[in-house]
Amino acid sequence: MNGLQIETMQQMLAIVTLFLGALLIGVIFNAYRIVKQPTLLYFIYGLFTLIVGITFADLVGIFTPDEFIVLWAAVFSRIVVILGLCVMAYGILRG
């Protein structure tokens, strides 16, 4: 497999990750509607941020071939992942 095939596979898996993440967020939101626990809302916000952060660099790679932008997107992606984990931890510790 060459580099282009691997990059294409990563981009396809990023799109699958977004869809599965949206499904999981929907399931957790249905649980929130039943129990009305604010902790679940924080968890949903954090999970959304985490999923977007995980897939951000791969999605930027789909829309731009510029290597400089892709590298900085990877850095930004890691920062967003850290923020998402912090929001999830805050929601759990608050609850």
Biopython code that builds the backbone (N, CA, C, O; Angstrom):
import numpy as np
from Bio.PDB.StructureBuilder import StructureBuilder

atoms = [
    (1, "MET", "N", (0.850, -1.183, 0.000)),
    (1, "MET", "CA", (0.000, 0.000, 0.000)),
    (1, "MET", "C", (0.890, 1.239, 0.000)),
    (1, "MET", "O", (1.862, 1.327, 0.751)),
    (2, "ASN", "N", (0.543, 2.172, -0.842)),
    (2, "ASN", "CA", (1.321, 3.399, -0.846)),
    (2, "ASN", "C", (0.695, 4.434, 0.084)),
    (2, "ASN", "O", (-0.362, 4.200, 0.671)),
    (3, "GLY", "N", (1.353, 5.569, 0.208)),
    (3, "GLY", "CA", (0.912, 6.597, 1.143)),
    (3, "GLY", "C", (-0.459, 7.165, 0.825)),
    (3, "GLY", "O", (-1.221, 7.495, 1.734)),
    (4, "LEU", "N", (-0.779, 7.282, -0.443)),
    (4, "LEU", "CA", (-2.070, 7.838, -0.832)),
    (4, "LEU", "C", (-3.219, 6.910, -0.440)),
    (4, "LEU", "O", (-4.275, 7.377, -0.015)),
    (5, "GLN", "N", (-3.020, 5.611, -0.581)),
    (5, "GLN", "CA", (-4.057, 4.662, -0.187)),
    (5, "GLN", "C", (-4.281, 4.685, 1.319)),
    (5, "GLN", "O", (-5.419, 4.598, 1.780)),
    (6, "ILE", "N", (-3.209, 4.801, 2.082)),
    (6, "ILE", "CA", (-3.333, 4.845, 3.537)),
    (6, "ILE", "C", (-4.035, 6.122, 3.967)),
    (6, "ILE", "O", (-4.889, 6.102, 4.853)),
    (7, "GLU", "N", (-3.674, 7.234, 3.337)),
    (7, "GLU", "CA", (-4.319, 8.502, 3.673)),
    (7, "GLU", "C", (-5.807, 8.474, 3.334)),
    (7, "GLU", "O", (-6.625, 8.991, 4.095)),
    (8, "THR", "N", (-6.159, 7.881, 2.211)),
    (8, "THR", "CA", (-7.568, 7.754, 1.826)),
    (8, "THR", "C", (-8.322, 6.873, 2.821)),
    (8, "THR", "O", (-9.461, 7.177, 3.177)),
    (9, "MET", "N", (-7.701, 5.797, 3.267)),
    (9, "MET", "CA", (-8.333, 4.928, 4.248)),
    (9, "MET", "C", (-8.551, 5.677, 5.567)),
    (9, "MET", "O", (-9.598, 5.523, 6.195)),
    (10, "GLN", "N", (-7.582, 6.479, 5.989)),
    (10, "GLN", "CA", (-7.726, 7.263, 7.212)),
    (10, "GLN", "C", (-8.881, 8.251, 7.084)),
    (10, "GLN", "O", (-9.637, 8.441, 8.037)),
    (11, "GLN", "N", (-9.028, 8.876, 5.935)),
    (11, "GLN", "CA", (-10.110, 9.828, 5.729)),
    (11, "GLN", "C", (-11.473, 9.140, 5.740)),
    (11, "GLN", "O", (-12.435, 9.682, 6.282)),
    (12, "MET", "N", (-11.561, 7.961, 5.150)),
    (12, "MET", "CA", (-12.822, 7.216, 5.180)),
    (12, "MET", "C", (-13.159, 6.791, 6.611)),
    (12, "MET", "O", (-14.316, 6.864, 7.025)),
    (13, "LEU", "N", (-12.161, 6.353, 7.354)),
    (13, "LEU", "CA", (-12.399, 5.969, 8.745)),
    (13, "LEU", "C", (-12.784, 7.176, 9.601)),
    (13, "LEU", "O", (-13.541, 7.029, 10.560)),
    (14, "ALA", "N", (-12.282, 8.350, 9.273)),
    (14, "ALA", "CA", (-12.675, 9.559, 9.992)),
    (14, "ALA", "C", (-14.157, 9.851, 9.784)),
    (14, "ALA", "O", (-14.850, 10.248, 10.721)),
    (15, "ILE", "N", (-14.642, 9.659, 8.568)),
    (15, "ILE", "CA", (-16.061, 9.881, 8.292)),
    (15, "ILE", "C", (-16.916, 8.847, 9.028)),
    (15, "ILE", "O", (-17.971, 9.188, 9.564)),
    (16, "VAL", "N", (-16.474, 7.599, 9.056)),
    (16, "VAL", "CA", (-17.194, 6.560, 9.814)),
    (16, "VAL", "C", (-17.199, 6.912, 11.303)),
    (16, "VAL", "O", (-18.208, 6.719, 11.981)),
    (17, "THR", "N", (-16.079, 7.425, 11.810)),
    (17, "THR", "CA", (-15.998, 7.830, 13.218)),
    (17, "THR", "C", (-16.996, 8.938, 13.524)),
    (17, "THR", "O", (-17.628, 8.927, 14.581)),
    (18, "LEU", "N", (-17.145, 9.890, 12.615)),
    (18, "LEU", "CA", (-18.130, 10.958, 12.819)),
    (18, "LEU", "C", (-19.548, 10.404, 12.893)),
    (18, "LEU", "O", (-20.325, 10.801, 13.761)),
    (19, "PHE", "N", (-19.885, 9.500, 11.999)),
    (19, "PHE", "CA", (-21.231, 8.925, 12.014)),
    (19, "PHE", "C", (-21.492, 8.111, 13.278)),
    (19, "PHE", "O", (-22.558, 8.231, 13.882)),
    (20, "LEU", "N", (-20.533, 7.288, 13.680)),
    (20, "LEU", "CA", (-20.709, 6.497, 14.905)),
    (20, "LEU", "C", (-20.758, 7.394, 16.140)),
    (20, "LEU", "O", (-21.503, 7.119, 17.080)),
    (21, "GLY", "N", (-19.967, 8.461, 16.136)),
    (21, "GLY", "CA", (-20.016, 9.414, 17.242)),
    (21, "GLY", "C", (-21.360, 10.111, 17.330)),
    (21, "GLY", "O", (-21.888, 10.310, 18.425)),
    (22, "ALA", "N", (-21.920, 10.484, 16.181)),
    (22, "ALA", "CA", (-23.243, 11.109, 16.174)),
    (22, "ALA", "C", (-24.301, 10.144, 16.699)),
    (22, "ALA", "O", (-25.217, 10.548, 17.416)),
    (23, "LEU", "N", (-24.171, 8.880, 16.342)),
    (23, "LEU", "CA", (-25.098, 7.870, 16.850)),
    (23, "LEU", "C", (-24.981, 7.738, 18.366)),
    (23, "LEU", "O", (-25.992, 7.685, 19.066)),
    (24, "LEU", "N", (-23.761, 7.685, 18.868)),
    (24, "LEU", "CA", (-23.551, 7.572, 20.308)),
    (24, "LEU", "C", (-24.066, 8.798, 21.045)),
    (24, "LEU", "O", (-24.654, 8.666, 22.118)),
    (25, "ILE", "N", (-23.859, 9.980, 20.494)),
    (25, "ILE", "CA", (-24.368, 11.201, 21.117)),
    (25, "ILE", "C", (-25.893, 11.169, 21.151)),
    (25, "ILE", "O", (-26.501, 11.587, 22.137)),
    (26, "GLY", "N", (-26.509, 10.677, 20.088)),
    (26, "GLY", "CA", (-27.968, 10.555, 20.072)),
    (26, "GLY", "C", (-28.486, 9.605, 21.140)),
    (26, "GLY", "O", (-29.503, 9.884, 21.774)),
    (27, "VAL", "N", (-27.806, 8.495, 21.346)),
    (27, "VAL", "CA", (-28.210, 7.538, 22.381)),
    (27, "VAL", "C", (-28.072, 8.162, 23.776)),
    (27, "VAL", "O", (-28.952, 8.010, 24.623)),
    (28, "ILE", "N", (-26.965, 8.859, 23.999)),
    (28, "ILE", "CA", (-26.763, 9.488, 25.310)),
    (28, "ILE", "C", (-27.782, 10.601, 25.528)),
    (28, "ILE", "O", (-28.251, 10.793, 26.650)),
    (29, "PHE", "N", (-28.134, 11.341, 24.467)),
    (29, "PHE", "CA", (-29.137, 12.391, 24.612)),
    (29, "PHE", "C", (-30.504, 11.809, 24.956)),
    (29, "PHE", "O", (-31.245, 12.391, 25.749)),
    (30, "ASN", "N", (-30.838, 10.671, 24.367)),
    (30, "ASN", "CA", (-32.099, 10.017, 24.749)),
    (30, "ASN", "C", (-32.082, 9.614, 26.214)),
    (30, "ASN", "O", (-33.102, 9.713, 26.896)),
    (31, "ALA", "N", (-30.938, 9.160, 26.705)),
    (31, "ALA", "CA", (-30.823, 8.840, 28.130)),
    (31, "ALA", "C", (-30.979, 10.101, 28.970)),
    (31, "ALA", "O", (-31.587, 10.065, 30.040)),
    (32, "TYR", "N", (-30.433, 11.213, 28.489)),
    (32, "TYR", "CA", (-30.583, 12.477, 29.224)),
    (32, "TYR", "C", (-32.051, 12.892, 29.304)),
    (32, "TYR", "O", (-32.509, 13.362, 30.345)),
    (33, "ARG", "N", (-32.788, 12.718, 28.206)),
    (33, "ARG", "CA", (-34.203, 13.111, 28.228)),
    (33, "ARG", "C", (-34.991, 12.304, 29.243)),
    (33, "ARG", "O", (-35.997, 12.782, 29.766)),
    (34, "ILE", "N", (-34.550, 11.088, 29.529)),
    (34, "ILE", "CA", (-35.257, 10.246, 30.490)),
    (34, "ILE", "C", (-34.907, 10.640, 31.919)),
    (34, "ILE", "O", (-35.798, 10.781, 32.756)),
    (35, "VAL", "N", (-33.614, 10.821, 32.211)),
    (35, "VAL", "CA", (-33.194, 11.033, 33.604)),
    (35, "VAL", "C", (-32.976, 12.489, 33.967)),
    (35, "VAL", "O", (-32.906, 12.811, 35.153)),
    (36, "LYS", "N", (-32.864, 13.399, 32.975)),
    (36, "LYS", "CA", (-32.667, 14.836, 33.207)),
    (36, "LYS", "C", (-31.464, 15.129, 34.106)),
    (36, "LYS", "O", (-31.524, 16.001, 34.973)),
    (37, "GLN", "N", (-30.394, 14.405, 33.895)),
    (37, "GLN", "CA", (-29.157, 14.571, 34.665)),
    (37, "GLN", "C", (-28.233, 15.530, 33.902)),
    (37, "GLN", "O", (-27.805, 15.204, 32.795)),
    (38, "PRO", "N", (-27.912, 16.712, 34.468)),
    (38, "PRO", "CA", (-27.062, 17.673, 33.757)),
    (38, "PRO", "C", (-25.662, 17.131, 33.450)),
    (38, "PRO", "O", (-25.008, 17.604, 32.520)),
    (39, "THR", "N", (-25.210, 16.169, 34.204)),
    (39, "THR", "CA", (-23.904, 15.567, 33.953)),
    (39, "THR", "C", (-23.840, 14.958, 32.551)),
    (39, "THR", "O", (-22.801, 15.013, 31.893)),
    (40, "LEU", "N", (-24.943, 14.385, 32.104)),
    (40, "LEU", "CA", (-24.971, 13.800, 30.776)),
    (40, "LEU", "C", (-24.819, 14.856, 29.680)),
    (40, "LEU", "O", (-24.245, 14.578, 28.627)),
    (41, "LEU", "N", (-25.329, 16.061, 29.923)),
    (41, "LEU", "CA", (-25.153, 17.125, 28.937)),
    (41, "LEU", "C", (-23.685, 17.524, 28.813)),
    (41, "LEU", "O", (-23.180, 17.698, 27.705)),
    (42, "TYR", "N", (-23.002, 17.668, 29.945)),
    (42, "TYR", "CA", (-21.570, 17.954, 29.889)),
    (42, "TYR", "C", (-20.820, 16.827, 29.179)),
    (42, "TYR", "O", (-19.903, 17.069, 28.395)),
    (43, "PHE", "N", (-21.221, 15.617, 29.466)),
    (43, "PHE", "CA", (-20.584, 14.473, 28.823)),
    (43, "PHE", "C", (-20.810, 14.507, 27.307)),
    (43, "PHE", "O", (-19.900, 14.197, 26.538)),
    (44, "ILE", "N", (-22.018, 14.883, 26.878)),
    (44, "ILE", "CA", (-22.314, 14.990, 25.450)),
    (44, "ILE", "C", (-21.475, 16.087, 24.805)),
    (44, "ILE", "O", (-20.923, 15.889, 23.723)),
    (45, "TYR", "N", (-21.372, 17.249, 25.465)),
    (45, "TYR", "CA", (-20.553, 18.339, 24.921)),
    (45, "TYR", "C", (-19.098, 17.897, 24.782)),
    (45, "TYR", "O", (-18.461, 18.153, 23.761)),
    (46, "GLY", "N", (-18.590, 17.250, 25.788)),
    (46, "GLY", "CA", (-17.217, 16.767, 25.740)),
    (46, "GLY", "C", (-17.011, 15.706, 24.686)),
    (46, "GLY", "O", (-15.992, 15.706, 23.996)),
    (47, "LEU", "N", (-17.967, 14.800, 24.550)),
    (47, "LEU", "CA", (-17.866, 13.742, 23.546)),
    (47, "LEU", "C", (-17.904, 14.328, 22.136)),
    (47, "LEU", "O", (-17.155, 13.893, 21.261)),
    (48, "PHE", "N", (-18.774, 15.312, 21.917)),
    (48, "PHE", "CA", (-18.823, 15.976, 20.619)),
    (48, "PHE", "C", (-17.483, 16.629, 20.290)),
    (48, "PHE", "O", (-16.968, 16.484, 19.182)),
    (49, "THR", "N", (-16.927, 17.347, 21.259)),
    (49, "THR", "CA", (-15.631, 18.000, 21.058)),
    (49, "THR", "C", (-14.541, 16.966, 20.805)),
    (49, "THR", "O", (-13.675, 17.170, 19.954)),
    (50, "LEU", "N", (-14.579, 15.876, 21.528)),
    (50, "LEU", "CA", (-13.595, 14.812, 21.357)),
    (50, "LEU", "C", (-13.672, 14.205, 19.955)),
    (50, "LEU", "O", (-12.643, 14.009, 19.309)),
    (51, "ILE", "N", (-14.869, 13.911, 19.487)),
    (51, "ILE", "CA", (-15.036, 13.304, 18.167)),
    (51, "ILE", "C", (-14.595, 14.259, 17.066)),
    (51, "ILE", "O", (-13.918, 13.854, 16.121)),
    (52, "VAL", "N", (-14.977, 15.521, 17.187)),
    (52, "VAL", "CA", (-14.550, 16.504, 16.182)),
    (52, "VAL", "C", (-13.035, 16.647, 16.210)),
    (52, "VAL", "O", (-12.402, 16.740, 15.158)),
    (53, "GLY", "N", (-12.450, 16.667, 17.395)),
    (53, "GLY", "CA", (-11.006, 16.784, 17.502)),
    (53, "GLY", "C", (-10.265, 15.595, 16.917)),
    (53, "GLY", "O", (-9.223, 15.755, 16.282)),
    (54, "ILE", "N", (-10.796, 14.420, 17.128)),
    (54, "ILE", "CA", (-10.148, 13.213, 16.610)),
    (54, "ILE", "C", (-10.142, 13.209, 15.083)),
    (54, "ILE", "O", (-9.153, 12.811, 14.467)),
    (55, "THR", "N", (-11.222, 13.643, 14.483)),
    (55, "THR", "CA", (-11.352, 13.546, 13.033)),
    (55, "THR", "C", (-10.933, 14.816, 12.294)),
    (55, "THR", "O", (-10.881, 14.813, 11.064)),
    (56, "PHE", "N", (-10.638, 15.890, 13.004)),
    (56, "PHE", "CA", (-10.396, 17.187, 12.368)),
    (56, "PHE", "C", (-9.233, 17.151, 11.377)),
    (56, "PHE", "O", (-9.370, 17.620, 10.247)),
    (57, "ALA", "N", (-8.113, 16.609, 11.781)),
    (57, "ALA", "CA", (-6.933, 16.601, 10.907)),
    (57, "ALA", "C", (-7.187, 15.813, 9.631)),
    (57, "ALA", "O", (-6.751, 16.228, 8.557)),
    (58, "ASP", "N", (-7.883, 14.686, 9.728)),
    (58, "ASP", "CA", (-8.180, 13.889, 8.538)),
    (58, "ASP", "C", (-9.167, 14.610, 7.622)),
    (58, "ASP", "O", (-9.048, 14.541, 6.398)),
    (59, "LEU", "N", (-10.137, 15.298, 8.211)),
    (59, "LEU", "CA", (-11.110, 16.019, 7.391)),
    (59, "LEU", "C", (-10.473, 17.218, 6.701)),
    (59, "LEU", "O", (-10.827, 17.534, 5.565)),
    (60, "VAL", "N", (-9.542, 17.886, 7.366)),
    (60, "VAL", "CA", (-8.832, 18.988, 6.717)),
    (60, "VAL", "C", (-8.022, 18.449, 5.543)),
    (60, "VAL", "O", (-7.916, 19.108, 4.508)),
    (61, "GLY", "N", (-7.457, 17.272, 5.694)),
    (61, "GLY", "CA", (-6.701, 16.645, 4.612)),
    (61, "GLY", "C", (-7.546, 16.351, 3.384)),
    (61, "GLY", "O", (-7.021, 16.295, 2.272)),
    (62, "ILE", "N", (-8.848, 16.161, 3.568)),
    (62, "ILE", "CA", (-9.738, 15.933, 2.434)),
    (62, "ILE", "C", (-9.882, 17.209, 1.609)),
    (62, "ILE", "O", (-9.895, 17.161, 0.379)),
    (63, "PHE", "N", (-9.990, 18.352, 2.292)),
    (63, "PHE", "CA", (-10.324, 19.601, 1.612)),
    (63, "PHE", "C", (-9.128, 20.422, 1.154)),
    (63, "PHE", "O", (-9.287, 21.309, 0.316)),
    (64, "THR", "N", (-7.936, 20.155, 1.676)),
    (64, "THR", "CA", (-6.779, 20.932, 1.262)),
    (64, "THR", "C", (-5.555, 20.036, 1.106)),
    (64, "THR", "O", (-5.304, 19.182, 1.956)),
    (65, "PRO", "N", (-4.802, 20.217, 0.047)),
    (65, "PRO", "CA", (-3.579, 19.425, -0.127)),
    (65, "PRO", "C", (-2.344, 20.082, 0.501)),
    (65, "PRO", "O", (-1.259, 19.501, 0.488)),
    (66, "ASP", "N", (-2.509, 21.302, 1.053)),
    (66, "ASP", "CA", (-1.374, 22.046, 1.594)),
    (66, "ASP", "C", (-0.832, 21.352, 2.843)),
    (66, "ASP", "O", (-1.549, 21.186, 3.830)),
    (67, "GLU", "N", (0.417, 20.957, 2.794)),
    (67, "GLU", "CA", (1.040, 20.184, 3.876)),
    (67, "GLU", "C", (1.154, 21.010, 5.162)),
    (67, "GLU", "O", (1.000, 20.472, 6.258)),
    (68, "PHE", "N", (1.425, 22.317, 5.029)),
    (68, "PHE", "CA", (1.559, 23.194, 6.194)),
    (68, "PHE", "C", (0.245, 23.262, 6.976)),
    (68, "PHE", "O", (0.241, 23.165, 8.203)),
    (69, "ILE", "N", (-0.857, 23.428, 6.263)),
    (69, "ILE", "CA", (-2.168, 23.513, 6.916)),
    (69, "ILE", "C", (-2.528, 22.174, 7.560)),
    (69, "ILE", "O", (-3.090, 22.147, 8.655)),
    (70, "VAL", "N", (-2.214, 21.082, 6.902)),
    (70, "VAL", "CA", (-2.516, 19.762, 7.453)),
    (70, "VAL", "C", (-1.740, 19.525, 8.746)),
    (70, "VAL", "O", (-2.284, 18.967, 9.698)),
    (71, "LEU", "N", (-0.477, 19.943, 8.789)),
    (71, "LEU", "CA", (0.319, 19.778, 10.010)),
    (71, "LEU", "C", (-0.241, 20.611, 11.161)),
    (71, "LEU", "O", (-0.326, 20.125, 12.289)),
    (72, "TRP", "N", (-0.620, 21.851, 10.890)),
    (72, "TRP", "CA", (-1.196, 22.677, 11.953)),
    (72, "TRP", "C", (-2.587, 22.188, 12.353)),
    (72, "TRP", "O", (-2.998, 22.362, 13.500)),
    (73, "ALA", "N", (-3.305, 21.585, 11.427)),
    (73, "ALA", "CA", (-4.601, 21.001, 11.766)),
    (73, "ALA", "C", (-4.424, 19.844, 12.746)),
    (73, "ALA", "O", (-5.259, 19.635, 13.626)),
    (74, "ALA", "N", (-3.335, 19.094, 12.590)),
    (74, "ALA", "CA", (-3.054, 18.001, 13.532)),
    (74, "ALA", "C", (-2.777, 18.538, 14.926)),
    (74, "ALA", "O", (-3.214, 17.952, 15.917)),
    (75, "VAL", "N", (-2.055, 19.649, 15.010)),
    (75, "VAL", "CA", (-1.787, 20.267, 16.315)),
    (75, "VAL", "C", (-3.090, 20.774, 16.929)),
    (75, "VAL", "O", (-3.366, 20.523, 18.102)),
    (76, "PHE", "N", (-3.886, 21.481, 16.140)),
    (76, "PHE", "CA", (-5.173, 21.976, 16.623)),
    (76, "PHE", "C", (-6.083, 20.827, 17.038)),
    (76, "PHE", "O", (-6.820, 20.933, 18.019)),
    (77, "SER", "N", (-6.028, 19.741, 16.297)),
    (77, "SER", "CA", (-6.825, 18.562, 16.614)),
    (77, "SER", "C", (-6.502, 18.026, 18.000)),
    (77, "SER", "O", (-7.404, 17.688, 18.766)),
    (78, "ARG", "N", (-5.218, 17.950, 18.321)),
    (78, "ARG", "CA", (-4.817, 17.450, 19.649)),
    (78, "ARG", "C", (-5.308, 18.374, 20.756)),
    (78, "ARG", "O", (-5.722, 17.907, 21.818)),
    (79, "ILE", "N", (-5.263, 19.682, 20.515)),
    (79, "ILE", "CA", (-5.733, 20.645, 21.519)),
    (79, "ILE", "C", (-7.233, 20.480, 21.748)),
    (79, "ILE", "O", (-7.692, 20.528, 22.890)),
    (80, "VAL", "N", (-7.997, 20.287, 20.681)),
    (80, "VAL", "CA", (-9.437, 20.100, 20.802)),
    (80, "VAL", "C", (-9.754, 18.791, 21.529)),
    (80, "VAL", "O", (-10.700, 18.737, 22.314)),
    (81, "VAL", "N", (-8.984, 17.752, 21.278)),
    (81, "VAL", "CA", (-9.175, 16.479, 21.979)),
    (81, "VAL", "C", (-8.946, 16.661, 23.478)),
    (81, "VAL", "O", (-9.713, 16.148, 24.293)),
    (82, "ILE", "N", (-7.901, 17.385, 23.836)),
    (82, "ILE", "CA", (-7.620, 17.638, 25.262)),
    (82, "ILE", "C", (-8.759, 18.417, 25.899)),
    (82, "ILE", "O", (-9.169, 18.110, 27.018)),
    (83, "LEU", "N", (-9.278, 19.428, 25.196)),
    (83, "LEU", "CA", (-10.409, 20.197, 25.728)),
    (83, "LEU", "C", (-11.642, 19.312, 25.900)),
    (83, "LEU", "O", (-12.348, 19.421, 26.903)),
    (84, "GLY", "N", (-11.904, 18.440, 24.931)),
    (84, "GLY", "CA", (-13.048, 17.540, 25.040)),
    (84, "GLY", "C", (-12.926, 16.598, 26.228)),
    (84, "GLY", "O", (-13.901, 16.361, 26.940)),
    (85, "LEU", "N", (-11.738, 16.064, 26.440)),
    (85, "LEU", "CA", (-11.522, 15.194, 27.604)),
    (85, "LEU", "C", (-11.694, 15.957, 28.908)),
    (85, "LEU", "O", (-12.234, 15.418, 29.875)),
    (86, "CYS", "N", (-11.242, 17.204, 28.945)),
    (86, "CYS", "CA", (-11.402, 18.023, 30.156)),
    (86, "CYS", "C", (-12.873, 18.303, 30.441)),
    (86, "CYS", "O", (-13.298, 18.263, 31.595)),
    (87, "VAL", "N", (-13.654, 18.587, 29.400)),
    (87, "VAL", "CA", (-15.083, 18.828, 29.588)),
    (87, "VAL", "C", (-15.782, 17.565, 30.085)),
    (87, "VAL", "O", (-16.654, 17.630, 30.952)),
    (88, "MET", "N", (-15.397, 16.421, 29.534)),
    (88, "MET", "CA", (-15.999, 15.167, 29.993)),
    (88, "MET", "C", (-15.632, 14.889, 31.442)),
    (88, "MET", "O", (-16.484, 14.475, 32.228)),
    (89, "ALA", "N", (-14.375, 15.113, 31.804)),
    (89, "ALA", "CA", (-13.951, 14.904, 33.182)),
    (89, "ALA", "C", (-14.669, 15.867, 34.125)),
    (89, "ALA", "O", (-15.068, 15.474, 35.221)),
    (90, "TYR", "N", (-14.835, 17.119, 33.712)),
    (90, "TYR", "CA", (-15.544, 18.091, 34.530)),
    (90, "TYR", "C", (-16.990, 17.662, 34.762)),
    (90, "TYR", "O", (-17.505, 17.760, 35.876)),
    (91, "GLY", "N", (-17.638, 17.188, 33.701)),
    (91, "GLY", "CA", (-19.007, 16.735, 33.845)),
    (91, "GLY", "C", (-19.142, 15.555, 34.786)),
    (91, "GLY", "O", (-20.097, 15.473, 35.559)),
    (92, "ILE", "N", (-18.189, 14.644, 34.720)),
    (92, "ILE", "CA", (-18.226, 13.466, 35.605)),
    (92, "ILE", "C", (-17.938, 13.854, 37.040)),
    (92, "ILE", "O", (-18.619, 13.401, 37.960)),
    (93, "LEU", "N", (-16.913, 14.708, 37.238)),
    (93, "LEU", "CA", (-16.575, 15.113, 38.601)),
    (93, "LEU", "C", (-17.632, 16.015, 39.220)),
    (93, "LEU", "O", (-17.813, 16.003, 40.438)),
    (94, "ARG", "N", (-18.322, 16.782, 38.420)),
    (94, "ARG", "CA", (-19.369, 17.677, 38.905)),
    (94, "ARG", "C", (-20.593, 16.897, 39.355)),
    (94, "ARG", "O", (-21.277, 17.278, 40.305)),
    (95, "GLY", "N", (-20.862, 15.783, 38.646)),
    (95, "GLY", "CA", (-22.079, 15.015, 38.873)),
    (95, "GLY", "C", (-22.055, 14.257, 40.126)),
    (95, "GLY", "O", (-23.019, 13.562, 40.445)),
]
sb = StructureBuilder()
sb.init_structure("model")
sb.init_model(0)
sb.init_chain("A")
sb.init_seg("    ")
for serial, (resi, resn, name, xyz) in enumerate(atoms, 1):
    if name == "N":
        sb.init_residue(resn, " ", resi, " ")
    sb.init_atom(name, np.array(xyz, "f"), 0.0, 1.0, " ", f" {name:<3s}", serial, name[0])
structure = sb.get_structure()
